Amino acid sequence: QVQLVESGGGLVQPGGSLRLSCVASGSTFSSVTMAWYRQAPGKERDLVAAIFRYGGTNYAESVKGRFTISRDNTKNTVYLQMNSVKPEDTAVYYCTGGTNGGVPTYWGQGTQVTVSS
């Protein structure tokens, strides 16, 4: 069983920055895809960014050029650096680990990000 614990959410002003972190338990962290999803009120849960086993990345169009996903396999941690945030980035952000047929295997509990002045 893998546990994912997110941190770093909070209130940030438009144009500001925030960094989310997700620490994973288990010894297989370095061999699996890690990703961040988000869900805004009344909307579906969508992929924000993913980082693959060998470091390749994938981003939603809405965050390209603003968000950066990275991983530190020595710390079993994945990060989401959020720059130039917008009110529409407001959502609960979830860390995920592993995939099964394209569907994440493990989910964190989520961390709230609110972009507001």
HUVEN-V296025 format. One record per residue. N is the residue number from 1. RES is the residue in three letters. SS is DSSP state (alpha for helix, beta for strand, coil for the rest). PSI is psi in radians with two decimals (none if undefined). OMEGA is omega in whole degrees, -180 to 180 (NA if undefined). Layout:
# HUVEN-V296025
n: [N;N]
res: [RES;RES]
ss: [SS;SS]
psi: [PSI;PSI]
omega: [OMEGA;OMEGA]
This chain:
# HUVEN-V296025
n: [1;2;3;4;5;6;7;8;9;10;11;12;13;14;15;16;17;18;19;20;21;22;23;24;25;26;27;28;29;30;31;32;33;34;35;36;37;38;39;40;41;42;43;44;45;46;47;48;49;50;51;52;53;54;55;56;57;58;59;60;61;62;63;64;65;66;67;68;69;70;71;72;73;74;75;76;77;78;79;80;81;82;83;84;85;86;87;88;89;90;91;92;93;94;95;96;97;98;99;100;101;102;103;104;105;106;107;108;109;110;111;112;113;114;115;116;117]
res: [GLN;VAL;GLN;LEU;VAL;GLU;SER;GLY;GLY;GLY;LEU;VAL;GLN;PRO;GLY;GLY;SER;LEU;ARG;LEU;SER;CYS;VAL;ALA;SER;GLY;SER;THR;PHE;SER;SER;VAL;THR;MET;ALA;TRP;TYR;ARG;GLN;ALA;PRO;GLY;LYS;GLU;ARG;ASP;LEU;VAL;ALA;ALA;ILE;PHE;ARG;TYR;GLY;GLY;THR;ASN;TYR;ALA;GLU;SER;VAL;LYS;GLY;ARG;PHE;THR;ILE;SER;ARG;ASP;ASN;THR;LYS;ASN;THR;VAL;TYR;LEU;GLN;MET;ASN;SER;VAL;LYS;PRO;GLU;ASP;THR;ALA;VAL;TYR;TYR;CYS;THR;GLY;GLY;THR;ASN;GLY;GLY;VAL;PRO;THR;TYR;TRP;GLY;GLN;GLY;THR;GLN;VAL;THR;VAL;SER;SER]
ss: [coil;coil;coil;beta;beta;beta;beta;coil;coil;beta;beta;beta;coil;coil;coil;coil;coil;beta;beta;beta;beta;beta;beta;beta;coil;coil;coil;coil;alpha;alpha;alpha;coil;coil;beta;beta;beta;beta;beta;beta;coil;coil;coil;coil;coil;beta;beta;beta;beta;beta;beta;beta;coil;coil;coil;coil;coil;beta;beta;beta;coil;alpha;alpha;alpha;coil;coil;coil;beta;beta;beta;beta;beta;beta;coil;coil;coil;coil;beta;beta;beta;beta;beta;beta;coil;coil;coil;coil;alpha;alpha;alpha;coil;beta;beta;beta;beta;beta;beta;beta;beta;beta;beta;coil;coil;beta;beta;beta;beta;beta;coil;coil;coil;beta;beta;beta;beta;beta;coil;coil]
psi: [2.37;2.36;2.41;2.24;2.00;2.72;2.91;-0.09;2.96;-2.84;2.30;2.57;2.67;2.39;-0.16;-3.01;2.72;2.54;2.14;2.54;2.65;2.05;2.29;2.44;2.90;2.74;-0.02;0.20;-0.82;-0.25;0.09;2.75;2.38;2.62;2.87;2.30;2.88;2.68;2.04;2.76;2.25;0.11;2.90;2.82;2.18;2.64;2.34;-0.90;2.63;2.59;2.25;3.05;-0.76;0.26;-0.15;2.66;2.83;2.40;2.60;2.55;-0.60;-0.29;-0.06;2.34;-0.18;-0.66;2.60;2.21;2.46;2.91;2.59;1.75;-0.37;-0.36;0.07;0.75;2.43;2.50;2.72;1.86;2.11;1.99;2.78;0.84;2.68;2.77;-0.57;-0.07;-0.10;2.16;2.98;2.22;2.27;2.38;2.44;2.70;2.42;2.80;2.64;1.78;0.54;-0.12;2.28;2.49;-0.74;2.54;2.51;-3.12;-0.24;2.62;2.35;2.30;2.16;2.15;1.93;2.59;none]
omega: [179;175;180;-178;-180;173;175;179;179;-179;179;179;175;-177;-179;-178;179;176;175;177;178;179;-178;172;177;-173;-175;-174;-173;-175;-177;173;174;-176;172;172;174;178;176;-180;178;-178;179;176;-175;175;176;-178;178;175;-173;-173;-176;171;176;-177;178;-177;168;-179;-175;-178;-179;-180;180;-177;176;176;178;-180;174;-175;178;-180;-177;-174;173;-176;170;176;-176;179;178;-175;-178;178;180;173;178;-177;166;-178;-178;173;178;-180;179;176;176;-176;180;179;179;-179;-176;-180;169;-176;178;176;-175;171;180;179;-175;175;NA]
